[in-house]
């Protein structure tokens, strides 16, 4: 892969051009990653409303009928239900890992098997989440 960066002070916005000999999974992942950088989700906290970039989200979980967006340092609440936000973010590298949680696959470090046949997803910030076997096929498909 060749990466070229070019600064043009006359240009008003960022332009991304991906040249490839053949469309494959790497190209699709690059496109998804670039699109996710620009996707914003309206979230709420004690301080008020804030837009969070989808690339900053580690995971989203449903707890006590509330949908919580978990970033590296802070957590936010959103008004959408988990399945609604999953439909919006699925094409940006998010995958459902259990009934109550969706994970940003770009923040996943590794998955390890626990002693009782359960799986644990370890994120790049050190947080661990349980993966149920029912949703393991989704993770394999994306990886």
N, C-alpha and C positions, 0 to 999 in steps of 0.2 A: 504494500500500500504506500502510495506517495502522498504526502501532505504538503500542500503549498498554501502559505498565508501571504496576502498582499494587502497593504494599507493604501487606501485611496481616499484622500481627504475631501475630494469633490463629490464622492458618493454619499447619498443621504441615509441609506439603510444597508444592513448586512446582506450580502448575496452569497449563497452556498451553491456550488456546482459540483456534482458528483459524476465523474466520468468512469465508466466501467466497461470491460469487454463483454461481460455476460451478467445478466441479472441473477443474483443468487441470494442466499440468506444473509450474507454479510452486507450486501447492498441494502436489503430490506431493513436490517437492524440499524444501519447508519441513517437511513431515511427516518425511521421511527425515532431514533435518538435526537436527530436535529429538530424534528417536529415537536418533540416533547419539551425541548428547551423553551419554546415559545408559547406553549399551552399553559394557561393560568386557570386556577380554580378559586372561586370566591369562598373564603373561609371567615370564621368569626372567632374572636377571643374576648377576654375581658376588656381589652383595649379598644375593641371595635372591629370593623370589617377590614379584611386585608386579602389581596390576591397573592396566591402562592403558586410558583411555577411547579409544574408536575415533575420536573427533574429534581426538585428539592425534596420531594415526598419519599419517605422510606416505605411506609405502609399506611393503609387505611383500615380501621377496624370498627365494628359495630359493638357498642357496649351500652347496655341498659337503654335500648331504643334510641341511642345517639350515635351519629357517625363521626368518628374522630380521625383527623388527619395527623399523622405523626411524622415530624421532620427531625432533623438531627438534634436540635436543642429545644424546640417548642412543639406543643400540640395545639391543634385548632379543631373547631367543630364546623361541620357543613350541614346544610339543610337537606341535601339529597340523601336518599337511602343508599345502602351499599351497592345493590345491584344496579342502580341508576348511574352512580359514579363509575362503576366497573365498565359499563357499556361505553362511557365516554373515554376511559383511559386504557381500555384493552389494547388498542392499536399502538399505544405509546410504551409498551413494555411492562404493563401491569398484568399480574396473574393472580387468580384466586387460589389461596393455599389451604383454606378451611372455610367453614360455613360463615364465619364472622370476620374474615380478614382477606384483603388483597395486598399484594406485595409488588413493589417496584423491582423488577428483575435486575435492573442496572445497579441496585444497591445490595444485591446478594453476594456474599463472599463464598459460602459453600453450604452444602446440605449434608448433615451427618445422621447416621442411624443410631438410635438410642437402643438400650438393652431390650425393651419390650416391643420391638418392631415399630416404634413410632419414629417419625422423622423430625429433625429440627433444622430450620433455616437460620443461619447466622449471617447477620447483615454487616456491612462495612463499619458501622458504628458500634459493633459488639452486641447489639440487641439480638435475642434469640426468639424465634416464633415457631410454633408447632405446625407441622404440615400433616394433613390427614391423607391417607392413601387414596381416597376418592379423588383428590385434586392433583395427585402426583403426575398424572398423564399431561395435564396442562403445563406444568413446569418443564417436563421433558420435551414437549412440543415446541416451546419457546426456545429452550436451550439448544 
